[in-house]
Amino acid sequence: MQLLKPFRNLKLPIKFLIVTGFLAMGLLSLGLNYYQTIQLEEGTLERNQQLSTLSSLVDSVTIDVLEARGYQKDYQFQQQAAMVDNFDESMSLADDAIIAVEYFLRTDDDRKLVDAIQQRLLDYQDEFHKLVDLKASQADKKQAVSEHIETLIKAMEPLMGRFFAIKQDYQAKDKLIFDAEKSIKLRLFLGSVTVMVIALVATFFILQFGVLRPVAVIQNTVRKISAGDTEVRSRLSSSDELGELATTLDNLLDERIQALIQKQRENDAINTSIIRMIQNVFMLSQRDLTVILPVEEDVTGAIADSINQLTESIKAVLENVRVVAEKVVDTSNQVKEQSSSVTQSASEEQQEIEETLAELEQAIETMQLISELAQVTNETSLKAINTTENAEESVSQTIASINKIRTTINDAEKKIKRLGERSQEIGGIVKLLDSFSSRTHLLAMNASMHAASAGVAGKGLMVVVEEVQRLAENSSEAAAEIEELVNNIQQETADTVSAMNAVITNVVEGTQLAGQAGERMQQTRLSTELLVDSIQRIARYSVAQTAVAEQLRFRAVSIDASAHSTYEKMSEQTKLSADLVWAAEELQAAIGVFKLS
């Protein structure tokens, strides 16, 4: 602990600066360790990536060469051009992979090995294409080229073995490098942790003995003083801010104790004066305001004098309060009586308003009913107008139809008259035919008489005469029938003309009646329109009257609410007046217990 004494006298900023320096040194050590670890990890990751890529490329070269070897053997057996293309494609991939491998090689021997493999592959390709170019008849040359190819393959096998071993050598070297870097990281970590622990220990001791322990001593001293121990002191001898604070606290405690002793003496003297004052105040508390407190020369003198002045003021106030209380009692009784009267009037007024409101409600319901009936009547009248207009239109159409019928009947009458005239003409023709048949009959009789007188020569003529006579008789009978038909037609035509004239007369009368009905319907429509207009005005006036009645009801409700509020406030005022009377009486009783003179 002797080593820490110089630190105890340092100022707090310097202590905290030293602590900050130790912590910064520890953090810097950890930061450097972390940075170095990241660098080593990045190197390891890069080597692993290169080794993985190299391994993939080596495997690719091996696989492509083996595939090309397979295509070469297939070509030797099958002699297909597709095998040549596949061979060239595999060898091209192998060449690309070898070129890419050269980027990841680390030694010149490895590069020379790759160059040798690349040269062997080129020779292998050339020999294969020579084999492809040879014709089937050149069997000896093909055999020689095939043997040379096999020789190249055998010579390339140890090279491919060494080539495949490159990645294993690199893996072993990378493992050694990784182990070395791991050892370095461990040493750096242990060093950083050691520096950080030293910094934390130094920080702990500086803060513990330079800051925390003095603060604890001061805090313990303050706690004991609060508990009532006036003899306790901190007694810190350091010269920093906490030591100065502890010394100042000790000095303040010493001065405070001396002031308390002096204050105790003064308090004893004051207590004696206070006891005498309490005795006199007790007499005042017994409602005897005639007591006068003695005035001392100490601090209680001013209090006693103030109490005496207060007592005199209270006496004067109580006298005034007693007079005011009597007036308040009288006034409160009068206000109570007036409040009761106003409350009764407000109650009667509220009852009348409620009756008026009920009558207004009935009036509003009646007006609403009238408005609804007016609307229903309005709708019915509108329907009546529509019906009248439809009937008027139907009458107009009926008149037009009757006029058409009358025109048609007139035309028919004219045609029937012409038919009668034609029948008369037919009668004349029939009479002419009858005359012809009579003459023909006479002629036939004369001819028959001549034929009979002629004897045998007149027999042929007799046959003709008989036929003519029968024709005359038939013509006479037909003419008689036609004449009878013509007479019947003329009689029926005359009857039809008479009936048509009667129908025309009836049509004319019906047209006049339909016209009169149309005029009366038009008058009815006009009257109905006037009625609808009157009903609409009644409906509008009813709606307006209903709105006015609603406003009256709203105002009546407002008046009723206001009257009810007035009644409640007057009731409350009556209660308050009763309370005021009671309070005034109590005030009089309370003042009466004081002895004022």
C-alpha positions in Angstrom: 0.0 0.0 0.0 3.0 2.3 0.4 3.4 2.3 -3.4 -0.1 3.8 -3.7 0.5 6.8 -1.3 1.8 9.1 -4.1 -1.4 8.4 -6.1 -3.6 9.3 -3.1 -2.3 12.9 -3.2 -2.9 13.4 -6.9 -5.9 15.4 -8.1 -8.9 13.5 -9.3 -8.6 14.5 -13.0 -5.0 13.2 -13.0 -6.2 9.9 -11.4 -8.9 9.5 -14.0 -6.4 10.4 -16.8 -4.0 7.7 -15.5 -6.9 5.2 -15.3 -8.0 6.2 -18.8 -4.4 5.6 -20.0 -4.2 2.1 -18.6 -7.6 1.2 -20.1 -6.6 2.7 -23.4 -3.4 0.7 -23.4 -5.3 -2.5 -22.7 -7.9 -1.7 -25.4 -5.1 -0.8 -27.8 -3.5 -4.2 -27.1 -6.7 -6.0 -27.7 -7.4 -4.0 -30.9 -3.9 -4.8 -32.3 -4.4 -8.4 -31.4 -7.8 -8.4 -33.2 -6.3 -6.6 -36.2 -3.5 -9.1 -36.5 -5.9 -12.0 -36.1 -8.0 -10.6 -38.9 -4.9 -10.3 -41.1 -3.9 -13.9 -40.4 -7.5 -15.1 -41.0 -7.7 -13.3 -44.3 -4.3 -14.9 -45.4 -5.5 -18.3 -44.4 -8.8 -17.8 -46.2 -7.1 -16.6 -49.3 -4.7 -19.6 -49.3 -7.6 -22.0 -48.8 -9.5 -20.4 -51.7 -6.4 -20.7 -53.9 -5.9 -24.3 -52.8 -9.5 -25.2 -53.5 -9.4 -23.6 -56.9 -6.1 -25.4 -57.7 -7.5 -28.7 -56.5 -10.6 -28.2 -58.8 -8.4 -27.3 -61.8 -6.1 -30.3 -61.2 -9.1 -32.6 -61.0 -10.5 -31.0 -64.1 -7.3 -31.6 -66.1 -7.1 -35.2 -64.9 -10.8 -35.8 -65.8 -10.5 -34.1 -69.2 -7.4 -36.0 -70.1 -9.0 -39.3 -69.1 -12.1 -38.4 -71.1 -9.9 -37.6 -74.1 -8.1 -40.9 -73.7 -11.5 -42.7 -73.7 -12.6 -40.9 -76.9 -9.3 -41.8 -78.5 -9.8 -45.5 -77.7 -13.4 -45.3 -78.9 -12.3 -43.8 -82.2 -9.8 -46.6 -82.7 -12.5 -49.1 -82.4 -15.5 -47.3 -84.0 -13.8 -44.8 -86.4 -16.6 -42.2 -85.8 -16.0 -38.4 -86.5 -18.0 -37.5 -83.4 -15.3 -39.1 -81.2 -12.7 -36.7 -82.8 -14.8 -33.7 -81.9 -15.3 -35.0 -78.4 -11.6 -35.6 -78.1 -10.8 -32.1 -79.3 -13.3 -30.6 -76.8 -11.9 -32.5 -73.9 -8.3 -31.6 -74.8 -9.3 -27.9 -75.2 -10.9 -28.0 -71.7 -7.7 -29.6 -70.3 -5.5 -26.9 -72.0 -7.7 -24.1 -70.5 -7.5 -25.7 -67.0 -3.7 -26.1 -67.3 -3.3 -22.4 -68.3 -5.5 -21.5 -65.3 -3.4 -23.7 -63.0 -0.2 -21.7 -63.7 -1.6 -18.7 -61.9 -1.8 -20.7 -58.6 1.6 -22.4 -58.8 4.1 -21.3 -56.1 7.5 -22.7 -57.3 9.4 -22.8 -60.5 9.7 -26.6 -60.4 5.9 -26.8 -60.4 5.7 -24.4 -63.3 8.3 -26.5 -65.3 6.2 -29.6 -64.4 3.1 -28.0 -65.8 4.9 -26.9 -68.9 6.1 -30.4 -69.5 2.6 -31.8 -69.1 1.3 -29.2 -71.4 3.9 -30.1 -74.1 3.1 -33.8 -73.7 -0.6 -33.1 -74.2 0.1 -31.1 -77.4 2.2 -34.0 -78.7 -0.6 -36.4 -77.7 -3.1 -34.2 -79.7 -0.8 -34.1 -82.7 -0.3 -37.8 -82.8 -4.0 -38.5 -82.4 -4.8 -36.2 -85.4 -2.1 -38.0 -87.4 -3.9 -41.2 -86.6 -7.2 -39.7 -87.7 -5.7 -38.4 -91.0 -4.3 -41.8 -92.0 -6.5 -43.9 -94.3 -7.7 -47.4 -93.6 -5.2 -48.8 -96.1 -2.2 -47.4 -94.1 -2.5 -49.9 -91.3 1.2 -50.1 -90.7 1.5 -46.3 -90.1 -1.6 -46.4 -87.9 0.0 -49.1 -85.8 3.1 -47.1 -85.5 1.2 -43.9 -84.5 -0.9 -45.9 -82.0 2.3 -47.3 -80.4 3.8 -43.8 -80.2 0.6 -42.5 -78.6 0.8 -45.3 -76.0 4.4 -44.3 -75.3 3.4 -40.7 -74.8 0.7 -41.8 -72.4 3.0 -43.9 -70.4 5.6 -41.1 -70.3 2.9 -38.7 -69.1 1.6 -40.9 -66.3 4.5 -40.0 -63.8 4.1 -36.4 -64.7 0.4 -36.5 -64.0 1.1 -38.2 -60.7 3.5 -35.4 -59.7 0.9 -32.9 -61.0 -1.8 -34.5 -58.9 0.6 -34.4 -55.8 1.0 -30.6 -56.1 -2.2 -29.9 -54.3 -1.3 -32.4 -51.5 2.1 -30.6 -51.1 0.3 -27.3 -50.9 -2.1 -28.6 -48.4 0.7 -29.8 -46.1 2.5 -26.5 -46.4 -0.7 -24.6 -45.7 -1.3 -26.7 -42.6 2.2 -25.9 -41.3 1.6 -22.2 -42.0 -1.8 -22.4 -40.3 -0.3 -24.0 -37.2 2.4 -21.4 -37.1 -0.2 -18.6 -37.4 -2.4 -20.3 -34.8 0.6 -20.2 -32.4 1.2 -16.6 -33.2 -2.4 -15.7 -32.6 -2.4 -17.5 -29.2 0.8 -15.6 -28.1 -0.7 -12.3 -29.2 -4.0 -13.1 -27.4 -2.2 -14.1 -24.2 -0.1 -10.9 -24.4 -3.1 -8.7 -25.0 -5.0 -10.4 -22.1 -2.0 -9.9 -19.8 -1.7 -6.2 -20.7 -5.5 -5.8 -20.2 -5.4 -7.6 -16.8 -2.5 -5.4 -15.7 -4.4 -2.3 -16.8 -7.6 -3.4 -15.0 -5.7 -4.2 -11.8 -3.9 -0.9 -11.9 -7.2 0.9 -12.6 -8.9 -1.1 -9.7 -6.2 -0.1 -7.1 -6.2 3.6 -8.2 -9.9 3.9 -8.1 -10.3 1.8 -4.9 -7.7 3.6 -2.8 -7.7 7.0 -4.6 -11.5 7.5 -5.1 -13.8 4.8 -3.8 -12.4 4.4 -0.3 -12.2 8.2 0.5 -15.8 8.5 -0.8 -16.9 5.6 1.4 -15.2 7.2 4.5 -17.0 10.5 3.8 -20.3 8.7 3.2 -19.9 6.8 6.5 -19.2 10.0 8.3 -22.3 11.7 6.9 -24.4 8.6 7.8 -23.3 8.6 11.4 -23.9 12.4 11.7 -27.4 11.8 10.4 -27.9 9.1 13.1 -27.0 11.7 15.8 -23.2 11.0 16.4 -21.8 14.5 16.6 -18.3 13.3 17.6 -17.5 11.4 14.4 -15.0 12.9 11.9 -13.6 11.7 8.6 -9.9 12.6 9.4 -8.6 12.0 5.8 -5.0 13.2 5.2 -4.9 13.2 1.4 -4.4 16.4 -0.5 -6.7 15.7 -3.4 -10.2 17.0 -3.9 -11.8 14.3 -1.7 -9.2 15.1 1.1 -10.1 18.8 0.9 -13.8 17.9 1.0 -13.3 15.7 4.1 -11.3 18.4 5.9 -13.9 21.1 5.1 -16.6 18.7 6.4 -14.7 18.2 9.7 -14.3 22.0 10.1 -18.0 22.6 9.4 -19.0 19.9 12.0 -16.8 21.6 14.7 -18.3 25.0 14.0 -21.8 23.5 13.9 -21.4 21.8 17.3 -20.3 25.1 18.9 -23.3 26.9 17.4 -25.6 24.2 18.7 -24.3 24.6 22.3 -24.9 28.4 22.1 -28.3 27.7 20.7 -29.2 25.3 23.5 -28.6 28.0 26.1 -30.8 30.5 24.2 -33.5 27.8 23.9 -33.6 27.2 27.6 -34.3 30.9 28.3 -36.9 30.9 25.6 -38.6 27.8 26.9 -39.2 29.5 30.3 -40.8 32.4 28.6 -42.8 30.1 26.4 -44.2 28.2 29.4 -45.5 31.4 30.9 -47.0 32.4 27.6 -48.6 29.0 27.2 -50.3 29.4 30.6 -51.8 32.7 29.5 -52.8 31.3 26.1 -54.5 28.5 27.9 -56.7 31.0 29.6 -57.4 32.6 26.2 -58.3 29.2 24.9 -61.0 29.0 27.6 -62.8 31.8 25.7 -61.7 34.5 28.1 -60.6 37.3 25.9 -60.0 39.7 28.8 -56.6 38.0 29.5 -53.5 40.1 28.7 -50.1 38.3 28.1 -47.0 39.8 29.9 -44.4 41.1 27.4 -40.8 39.8 28.0 -37.5 41.2 26.6 -36.6 38.0 24.7 -38.0 36.8 21.4 -41.3 35.8 23.1 -42.0 39.5 23.9 -42.8 40.2 20.3 -45.1 37.1 20.2 -46.9 38.1 23.4 -47.4 41.6 22.1 -48.7 40.2 18.8 -51.1 37.9 20.7 -52.4 40.8 22.8 -53.0 42.8 19.6 -54.6 39.7 18.0 -56.9 39.3 21.1 -58.0 42.9 20.9 -58.7 42.5 17.2 -60.6 39.3 17.7 -62.7 41.0 20.4 -63.6 43.8 18.1 -64.3 41.4 15.2 -66.5 39.2 17.4 -68.5 42.2 18.5 -69.1 43.1 14.9 -69.8 39.5 14.0 -72.4 39.3 16.7 -74.2 42.3 15.4 -74.0 41.0 11.8 -75.2 37.6 12.9 -78.3 39.1 14.4 -79.0 41.0 11.1 -78.2 37.8 9.1 -80.8 35.9 11.1 -83.5 38.4 10.5 -82.6 38.8 6.8 -82.4 35.0 6.3 -85.8 34.5 7.8 -87.3 37.1 5.3 -85.4 35.5 2.4 -86.7 32.0 3.5 -90.3 33.2 3.4 -89.9 34.9 0.0 -88.1 31.8 -1.4 -91.0 29.6 -0.2 -93.5 32.0 -1.9 -91.5 32.1 -5.2 -91.1 28.3 -5.1 -94.9 27.9 -4.8 -95.4 30.3 -7.8 -92.8 28.5 -9.8 -94.4 25.2 -9.1 -97.8 26.5 -10.3 -96.2 28.0 -13.4 -94.5 24.8 -14.2 -97.8 22.9 -14.0 -99.5 25.3 -16.4 -96.5 25.1 -18.8 -96.8 21.3 -18.7 -100.5 21.4 -19.5 -99.8 23.9 -22.3 -97.0 21.6 -23.6 -99.4 18.6 -23.6 -102.0 20.7 -25.6 -99.3 21.7 -28.1 -98.3 18.1 -28.5 -102.0 17.2 -29.4 -102.2 20.2 -31.8 -98.9 19.1 -33.5 -100.3 15.5 -33.8 -103.6 17.0 -35.3 -101.6 19.2 -37.8 -99.4 16.3 -38.8 -102.6 14.2 -39.4 -104.1 17.0 -41.4 -100.9 17.3 -43.4 -100.8 13.5 -44.1 -104.6 13.6 -45.1 -103.9 16.6 -47.4 -101.0 14.7 -49.0 -103.2 11.6 -49.4 -106.0 13.8 -50.9 -103.5 15.5 -53.2 -102.3 12.1 -54.5 -106.0 11.0 -55.0 -106.8 14.2 -56.8 -103.8 13.8 -59.1 -105.0 10.3 -59.8 -108.5 11.7 -60.5 -107.0 14.3 -62.9 -105.1 11.5 -64.7 -108.2 9.4 -64.9 -110.3 12.4 -66.2 -107.6 13.2 -68.8 -107.6 9.5 -69.9 -111.5 9.5 -70.1 -111.4 12.8 -72.0 -108.9 11.3 -74.4 -111.1 8.2 -74.7 -114.2 10.3 -75.4 -112.3 12.2 -78.1 -111.2 8.9 -79.6 -114.9 7.7 -79.4 -116.1 10.9 -81.2 -113.5 10.4 -83.9 -114.5 6.7 -84.3 -118.3 7.7 -84.5 -117.5 10.3 -87.1 -115.6 7.7 -89.1 -118.6 5.3 -88.7 -121.0 8.1 -89.9 -118.8 8.7 -92.9 -118.7 5.0 -93.6 -122.5 4.7 -93.3 -123.0 7.7 -95.6 -120.7 6.0 -98.2 -122.6 2.7 -97.7 -126.0 4.5 -98.1 -124.8 6.0 -101.4 -123.6 2.6 -102.6 -126.9 1.0 -101.6 -128.8 3.7 -103.4 -126.6 3.1 -106.5 -127.3 -0.7 -106.0 -131.1 0.1 -106.0 -130.7 2.1 -109.2 -128.8 -0.9 -110.7 -131.5 -3.3 -109.5 -134.1 -1.0 -111.3 -132.0 -1.2 -114.4 -131.9 -5.0 -114.0 -135.7 -5.0 -113.7 -136.0 -3.2 -117.0 -133.7 -5.7 -118.6 -135.7 -8.5 -117.1 -138.9 -7.0 -118.5 -137.2 -6.8 -121.9 -136.2 -10.4 -121.6 -139.8 -11.3 -120.6 -141.0 -9.5 -123.7 -138.4 -11.4 -125.8 -139.6 -14.7 -124.3 -143.3 -13.9 -125.0 -142.5 -13.0 -128.5 -140.3 -16.1 -128.9 -143.2 -18.2 -127.5 -145.6 -16.7 -130.0 -143.1 -17.2 -132.7 -142.6 -20.8 -131.7 -146.4 -21.4 -131.7 -146.7 -19.9 -135.1 -143.8 -22.0 -136.3 -145.4 -25.1 -134.8 -148.6 -24.4 -136.6 -146.7 -24.0 -139.9 -144.7 -27.2 -139.2 -147.9 -29.1 -138.5 -149.4 -28.0 -141.7 -146.3 -28.9 -143.6 -146.7 -32.6 -142.7 -143.7 -34.9 -142.9 -141.4 -32.1 -144.1 -142.2 -30.0 -141.0 -141.2 -32.7 -138.5 -137.5 -31.4 -138.3 -138.7 -27.9 -137.8 -141.2 -29.1 -135.3 -138.3 -30.4 -133.1 -136.6 -27.0 -133.3 -139.8 -25.2 -132.5 -140.3 -27.3 -129.4 -136.8 -26.6 -128.2 -137.3 -22.9 -128.8 -140.6 -23.0 -127.0 -139.0 -24.8 -124.0 -136.2 -22.2 -124.1 -138.8 -19.4 -124.2 -140.6 -20.9 -121.3 -137.4 -21.3 -119.3 -136.4 -17.8 -120.1 -139.8 -16.6 -119.0 -139.5 -18.5 -115.7 -136.0 -17.2 -115.1 -137.1 -13.7 -115.9 -140.0 -14.1 -113.4 -137.5 -15.3 -110.7 -135.0 -12.5 -111.5 -137.8 -10.0 -111.3 -138.9 -11.4 -108.0 -135.3 -11.3 -106.7 -134.9 -7.7 -108.0 -138.1 -6.7 -106.3 -136.8 -8.3 -103.1 -133.5 -6.5 -103.4 -135.2 -3.2 -104.0 -137.4 -3.8 -100.9 -134.4 -4.8 -98.8 -132.4 -1.9 -100.2 -135.1 0.5 -99.2 -135.3 -1.1 -95.7 -131.5 -0.9 -95.4 -131.4 2.8 -96.5 -134.1 3.5 -93.9 -132.2 1.6 -91.2 -128.9 3.5 -92.2 -130.7 6.8 -92.0 -131.9 5.8 -88.5 -128.4 4.8 -87.6 -127.0 8.0 -88.9 -129.5 9.9 -86.8 -128.4 7.9 -83.7 -124.7 8.4 -84.6 -125.3 12.1 -84.8 -127.1 12.2 -81.5 -124.3 10.0 -79.9 -121.7 12.3 -81.3 -123.4 15.3 -79.8 -123.7 13.4 -76.4 -120.0 12.4 -76.6 -119.1 16.0 -77.3 -121.2 17.2 -74.3 -119.6 14.4 -72.2 -116.1 15.6 -73.3 -116.9 19.2 -72.4 -118.2 18.1 -69.0 -115.1 16.0 -68.4 -112.9 19.0 -69.3 -114.9 21.1 -66.8 -114.5 18.3 -64.3 -110.7 18.2 -64.9 -110.4 22.0 -64.5 -112.4 21.7 -61.2 -110.2 18.9 -60.1 -107.1 20.9 -60.9 -108.4 23.8 -58.8 -109.2 21.3 -56.1 -105.6 19.8 -56.3 -104.1 23.3 -56.1 -106.2 24.1 -53.1 -105.3 20.8 -51.4 -101.6 21.5 -52.2 -101.8 24.9 -50.6 -103.6 23.3 -47.6 -100.7 20.7 -47.4 -98.1 23.5 -47.6 -99.9 25.6 -45.0 -100.3 22.4 -42.8 -96.5 21.7 -43.1 -95.7 25.3 -42.2 -98.2 25.3 -39.4 -96.7 22.0 -38.1 -93.2 23.6 -38.2 -94.6 26.6 -36.3 -96.2 24.3 -33.8 -92.9 22.4 -33.5 -91.1 25.7 -32.8 -93.8 26.5 -30.2 -93.4 23.1 -28.7 -89.6 23.5 -28.6 -90.0 26.9 -26.9 -92.6 25.5 -24.5 -90.1 22.7 -23.7 -87.4 25.3 -23.2 -89.7 27.3 -21.0 -90.7 24.2 -19.1 -87.0 23.2 -18.6 -86.3 26.8 -17.5 -89.3 26.8 -15.1 -88.2 23.4 -13.8 -84.6 24.7 -13.3 -86.0 27.9 -11.6 -88.1 25.7 -9.4 -85.1 23.5 -8.5 -82.9 26.6 -7.9 -85.6 28.2 -5.8 -86.0 25.0 -3.8 -82.2 24.9 -3.4 -82.3 28.6 -2.4 -85.0 27.8 0.2 -82.8 25.1 1.6 -79.8 27.4 1.6 -81.8 30.1 3.3 -82.8 27.6 6.0 -79.1 26.6 6.3 -78.2 30.2 6.5 -80.7 30.8 9.3 -79.4 27.8 11.1 -75.7 28.9 10.5 -76.6 32.4 11.8 -78.2 31.0 14.9 -75.2 28.7 15.4 -72.9 31.7 14.9 -74.8 33.6 17.6 -74.5 30.7 19.9 -70.8 30.3 19.2 -70.1 34.0 19.8 -72.1 33.9 23.0 -69.5 31.6 24.6 -66.8 34.2 24.4 -66.2 36.6 27.3 -65.8 39.9 25.6 -66.0 42.3 28.6 
